[in-house]
């Protein structure tokens, strides 16, 4: 079942990439960016690195397949006990979003909303708590450290701010994205500054 989902998602992404290359009349832009991120499930600060291929399907709409890598850096409460190690999470996200420009000015500044499926391969591990064991000789604590691996489909919501650069073949962009999985919203919150390269 998991392999079928991955294969289906990979085929959809490949089709969209292929369609983008085949479109002669639509603007095609490649974005690459980096920024801070938050894992809201276990409370971790992190960093994300993303790239996205955006091609227009209308005056205000576009399809945007992307690949994003996330890695945690530090927990909210600075928990870092040598006995347990530091809480950690990471993931590789493949997203395909449909974006609509809700605001577009004469100076080519745009505010857009995007929504679409998100597929994650990743993991998280962290301190899961302690409990006391009562023994005939002595009482002692047992500490739990949990490891969970993800192979799952969810969705992402985004708001993007896009403006022109001094170079007519470049774009500047700032994106705030919220990725949700297993009914938890938002599981990941990411803010990304991106540079866009117009391919045609």
C-alpha positions as CSV (number, residue, x, y, z in Angstrom):
1,X,0.0,0.0,0.0
2,X,2.8,2.4,1.0
3,X,4.7,1.6,-2.2
4,X,1.6,2.2,-4.3
5,X,1.1,5.6,-2.8
6,X,4.7,6.6,-3.3
7,X,4.6,5.4,-7.0
8,X,1.4,7.2,-7.6
9,X,2.7,10.5,-6.1
10,X,6.0,10.1,-8.1
11,X,4.1,9.6,-11.3
12,X,1.9,12.7,-10.7
13,X,5.0,14.8,-10.0
14,X,6.8,13.5,-13.1
15,X,3.7,14.2,-15.2
16,X,3.5,17.8,-14.0
17,X,7.2,18.4,-14.5
18,X,6.9,16.9,-18.1
19,X,3.8,19.0,-18.8
20,X,5.6,22.2,-17.6
21,X,8.5,21.5,-20.1
22,X,5.9,20.9,-22.8
23,X,4.0,24.2,-22.3
24,X,5.3,26.7,-24.8
25,X,2.9,29.5,-24.0
26,X,3.2,29.5,-20.2
27,X,5.8,31.3,-18.0
28,X,8.0,28.8,-16.3
29,X,9.9,29.8,-13.1
30,X,12.2,27.8,-10.9
31,X,12.4,28.9,-7.3
32,X,15.1,27.9,-4.7
33,X,15.0,29.0,-1.1
34,X,15.8,28.5,2.6
35,X,14.3,29.5,5.9
36,X,13.3,28.7,9.4
37,X,10.8,25.9,10.3
38,X,8.9,24.6,13.3
39,X,7.8,21.0,14.1
40,X,4.7,21.7,16.1
41,X,4.1,18.1,17.2
42,X,7.1,17.7,19.5
43,X,8.2,21.3,19.7
44,X,11.3,21.8,17.6
45,X,12.9,24.6,15.7
46,X,14.5,23.7,12.4
47,X,15.5,24.8,8.9
48,X,14.0,24.1,5.5
49,X,15.6,24.1,2.0
50,X,13.1,24.1,-0.9
51,X,12.9,24.2,-4.6
52,X,9.9,24.6,-6.8
53,X,9.0,24.6,-10.4
54,X,6.1,26.9,-11.2
55,X,4.3,27.1,-14.5
56,X,1.3,29.3,-15.3
57,X,-2.0,27.8,-16.4
58,X,-3.9,31.1,-16.5
59,X,-3.5,34.8,-15.9
60,X,-3.7,34.3,-12.1
61,X,-3.2,30.5,-11.6
62,X,-0.2,28.2,-11.6
63,X,0.7,24.6,-10.8
64,X,3.7,24.1,-8.6
65,X,5.5,20.8,-7.9
66,X,8.2,21.2,-5.2
67,X,10.7,19.3,-3.1
68,X,11.5,20.5,0.4
69,X,14.0,19.1,3.0
70,X,13.4,19.9,6.7
71,X,15.8,19.3,9.6
72,X,15.3,20.2,13.2
73,X,17.9,22.1,15.2
74,X,16.8,22.6,18.7
75,X,13.7,21.9,21.0
76,X,11.5,24.7,22.4
77,X,12.5,23.9,26.0
78,X,16.2,23.3,25.2
79,X,15.9,19.8,26.5
80,X,19.3,18.1,25.8
81,X,20.1,15.4,28.3
82,X,23.2,13.3,27.4
83,X,21.4,10.2,28.7
84,X,18.7,10.4,26.1
85,X,20.1,12.6,23.3
86,X,18.4,15.6,21.8
87,X,14.9,15.4,20.3
88,X,15.1,15.4,16.5
89,X,12.9,15.3,13.4
90,X,13.6,15.5,9.7
91,X,11.7,15.0,6.5
92,X,11.6,15.1,2.7
93,X,8.4,16.6,1.3
94,X,7.1,16.4,-2.2
95,X,4.2,18.9,-2.8
96,X,2.0,19.7,-5.7
97,X,0.1,22.9,-5.2
98,X,-2.5,24.9,-7.2
99,X,-1.8,28.6,-6.7
100,X,-4.1,31.6,-7.2
101,X,-3.0,35.2,-7.2
102,X,-5.5,37.0,-5.0
103,X,-3.7,40.4,-5.5
104,X,-1.6,41.6,-8.4
105,X,-0.4,45.2,-8.8
106,X,0.8,47.2,-11.7
107,X,4.4,46.9,-10.3
108,X,4.1,43.1,-10.6
109,X,3.8,42.5,-6.8
110,X,1.6,39.5,-6.1
111,X,0.0,37.9,-3.0
112,X,-1.0,34.3,-3.7
113,X,-2.8,31.4,-1.9
114,X,-1.9,27.8,-2.6
115,X,-3.2,24.4,-1.6
116,X,-2.3,20.8,-2.5
117,X,-1.3,17.3,-1.4
118,X,2.0,16.8,0.5
119,X,3.8,13.5,0.7
120,X,6.5,13.1,3.5
121,X,9.2,10.6,4.0
122,X,10.8,11.3,7.4
123,X,11.2,10.5,11.1
124,X,11.1,11.9,14.6
125,X,12.7,10.7,17.8
126,X,12.6,12.1,21.3
127,X,12.2,11.6,25.0
128,X,9.0,9.8,25.7
129,X,8.8,10.1,29.5
130,X,9.8,8.1,32.5
131,X,8.1,5.8,34.9
132,X,9.0,4.3,38.3
133,X,9.7,0.6,38.7
134,X,9.1,-0.9,42.1
135,X,11.5,-3.8,42.9
136,X,12.0,-5.9,46.0
137,X,15.6,-4.6,46.2
138,X,15.2,-1.0,45.1
139,X,13.0,1.4,43.1
140,X,14.3,2.9,39.9
141,X,13.2,4.9,36.9
142,X,12.9,3.6,33.3
143,X,13.3,6.3,30.7
144,X,11.6,5.9,27.3
145,X,13.0,7.2,24.0
146,X,10.7,6.9,21.1
147,X,11.5,6.6,17.4
148,X,8.8,7.0,14.7
149,X,9.2,6.8,10.9
150,X,6.8,8.5,8.5
151,X,5.7,7.5,5.1
152,X,2.5,9.4,4.7
153,X,0.2,11.7,2.6
154,X,-1.2,14.9,3.9
155,X,-1.7,18.4,2.6
156,X,-0.1,21.8,2.5
157,X,-1.4,25.4,2.6
158,X,0.7,28.4,1.6
159,X,0.6,32.1,1.3
160,X,3.2,33.6,-1.0
161,X,4.5,37.1,-1.6
162,X,6.2,37.6,-5.0
163,X,7.9,40.6,-6.5
164,X,10.1,41.5,-9.4
165,X,13.9,41.9,-9.2
166,X,16.1,44.4,-10.9
167,X,17.0,41.6,-13.2
168,X,14.0,40.9,-15.4
169,X,14.7,37.2,-15.4
170,X,14.7,37.0,-11.6
171,X,11.9,37.0,-9.0
172,X,11.9,37.5,-5.2
173,X,9.5,35.5,-3.1
174,X,8.6,34.9,0.5
175,X,6.4,31.9,1.4
176,X,4.7,30.8,4.6
177,X,3.6,27.2,4.4
178,X,1.7,24.9,6.8
179,X,1.9,21.2,6.3
180,X,-0.6,18.9,8.0
181,X,-0.6,15.1,8.6
182,X,-2.7,12.6,10.5
183,X,-5.4,15.2,11.4
184,X,-2.8,17.5,13.1
185,X,-2.8,21.2,11.8
186,X,-0.3,22.5,11.3
187,X,2.3,19.8,11.9
188,X,5.1,21.8,10.3
189,X,5.2,25.6,9.9
190,X,7.8,26.9,7.5
191,X,8.9,30.4,6.3
192,X,11.0,30.5,3.2
193,X,12.8,33.3,1.3
194,X,13.2,32.3,-2.4
195,X,14.9,33.5,-5.5
196,X,13.1,32.7,-8.8
197,X,14.7,32.1,-12.2
198,X,12.5,32.6,-15.2
199,X,13.2,29.8,-17.6
200,X,11.1,31.4,-20.3
